[in-house]
Amino acid sequence: MKKLLLIAGGCFVMLSSFAQSEKFTAAMKKNLAELDSAFKNPAYLLTLANNFERIASAEKTQWLPYYYAAFCQVNNGFMEKDKSKIDAIADKATELINKADSLSPGNSEISCIKSMIASCHMMVNPMQRWQEYGAESNENMEAAMKQDPANPRPFYLKGQGLKYTPEQFGGGCKTAVPVLETALEKFTAFKPASELHPNWGKEIAQQIVDGCK
């Protein structure tokens, strides 16, 4: 009887865990499906950030919902026209990505978001903030490349940054395109670990290269 009870209890735990995993996957897929359209309505990026944060609160061992919450926050920061609001948005993104980092340290994708957050802070006043936040952005970008050399996103971010850096400071299409072409090669070979893992950046990288040519 005890054996039967133990087996039944084990089956119940497995079924409950499976149901929870299915629920998590469904919630993530629903919000990920809305990401592309959210970029046309920046305010909705914050709605998605909140959605992902709620998923993270329910699934405390999963780094991906915190990652996507930070991703939505920082992109909202890039699109915010009122510069007085950008630091607070970037700070919230930092809070979220640090939680992801605590669950998955040394993660190339997380380092990419950290690089983006530093760039977001810098854009408030590039001339005054370049030394601090430009260095921080580059450090995280280089870390991302070392953590996973196959990840195309740090190369994409580097190329994008070079494209919008004035030529007199070593930027412009001439320096950006080779880096972006490397990113595109890596995008072709890259396979995300699952349908929930990061897989963004290729289309914009291609658009920048095409625009330069």
N, C-alpha and C positions, 0 to 999 in steps of 0.2 A: 504493500500500500504506500509506504513511504517513497519507494522508487517511482511509483506512478504519480504521486503528488509532486515529486521533484521534477519529473519529466514534463508534467502539465505546467508547472510553474515556469520552467525554462522555455517552453513553447510560447507561453503568454508574454514573457519578457521579449522574446525574439519578434513576435508579432507586433507588440507595442512599439518596439524600436523601428521595425520596418515601416509601420504606419507613420511614425514621426518623421522618418527619413523621406517618405513619399510626400508628406505635407510640406517639409522644408524645400524639397526640390520643386514642387508645384508653385510655392510662393516665390521662390527665386526666379523661376522661368517666367512667371507672369510679369514681374517687375523688370527683368532684363529685356523682355520683348518691347517694353515701352521706352527704353533708353534713347533710341534713335530719334523718335518723335519729340522727346523731351528737350532735345537740343534746339528745337524750333520755338520752344516756349520755356525760357530759362527758369521761370518761377516754378515750373513743374519739376525741374531737377531737384528742388528742395523737397517737394512732395515725395519723390522717389527716394531721396536721401533718408527721409523720415521712415518710409516704408522699410527700407533695408535695415535701418537701425532697430526697428521693432522686431524684425526677423532675428537680428543678432541678439537681442535681449532674450528671445525665446530659445535660441540655439547658442548657448554660451560657449561652446567649444569650436564653433565654426568661424574661421577668419574671413571668408568671402563676403558675408553681408556687411561686415564693418568696412572691408575694402571698397565695396561698391557705394556704400554710404559716403565714404570719404571722396571717392571718385566723383560722385554727383555734386558734393559740396564744392570741391576745388574747381570744377568746371563752371559751376554757377559763379564762383569768384572771378574767373577769367571773363565772364560775360557781364559782370556787374559794372554799370557805368558810373555809379557813385563811388568814388575811390575811398570815401570815408567809411564805407561798409565792408571793404574787401578784407581788411585784417581780421575782423571778427569771423567772417566766413572761413578764411584760411585757418584760423585758430580752431574752429569746430572740426574742420577736416583733419587737423593734426590730432585732436583728441580721438577721433574715430580710427585713424590709421595706426595710432599707437596701440589701440586695443587689438587691432589685427596683428600688429607686430608681436605683441605679447603671446599670441596664439600660434604664430608662424614666423619665428625669428629667422633672419638671414634670407628672406624671401625677395627675389628679384622684382616681382610685381609690386610689392609693398614699397620697395626702394624707389620705384618709378613714381608712385604717388607722392612720396616724400619730396622728390625732386620737383614735381609739379607744384606742390604747396609752397616751396621756397620761391619758385618763379612767380607764383601768385602774389606773395608778399612783396617781391621785388617790383612788380609792375605798378604798385602804388606810387613809387617815386624811383624809377630806374637809376637815375644819376646818383642819388644819395644812397640807395640801398644795394647797388651792384656788388660792392665789396663783400658785404655780409651774406646776402641771400643768393647772389650769383655763385659764390663759392660753395654755399650749402647745396644749391641745386646741382652743381657739377659733381660734388662729392657723392651725392646719392645716385646720380646717373652712372658714375663710374662704378659705384658699388653694385648697382643692378647688373651692369655688364659682366662683372666678375662673378656674381652669384649665379648667373645663368647666361653664359655666352650665346646660347641659342635663342634667347628671348629677343624678339625684334623691337620691343617697345622702347628700351633705353636708347637704341640707335635712332629710332624715329623721333624721340623727344630731342635728342642732340641735334639732328638734322633740322628739325622744325625751329629750334632755338637759333641755329646759325642762319637760317633763312631770314629771320626777322631781326638779326643783329646787323647794324650798319656796316657797310663794306670797310670803312676806315678802322673798324674794330675787329676785322677778320671774318665778318659775316657775309651774307648775300648768297645768291644762287651758286656761285662758283665753288664755294666751300661746302654748302649745304647738300648739293645734289649727290656727290659721292657717298656721303654718310647715309642719305635717304635711300640710295640704290642698294647699299649694304642692308639696310633695314628691310627693303622689299625682297631681297634674296632670302633673308631670314624668315619673313612672313610666309613665303612660298613653302618653306620646309617646316614651319612651325605647326605643331599639333597641340592644342590645349589639352590639359589633363582630363577635362570633362566638359560637358556642354555648359557648365556653370562657370568655368574658369575664364579669366580674361582673354579676349581675342579681338581687341580693338586696335585701330590705328592705321591699318593697311590702306584704306580708301583715301584718307587725308594725305598720307605719305605720297601716294601716287598722284593725287591732285597737285601737290606742291611741286613734284618733279615735272609733271606735265606743264604746269604754269611757268616754270623756269625755262623750259625748252621752247 
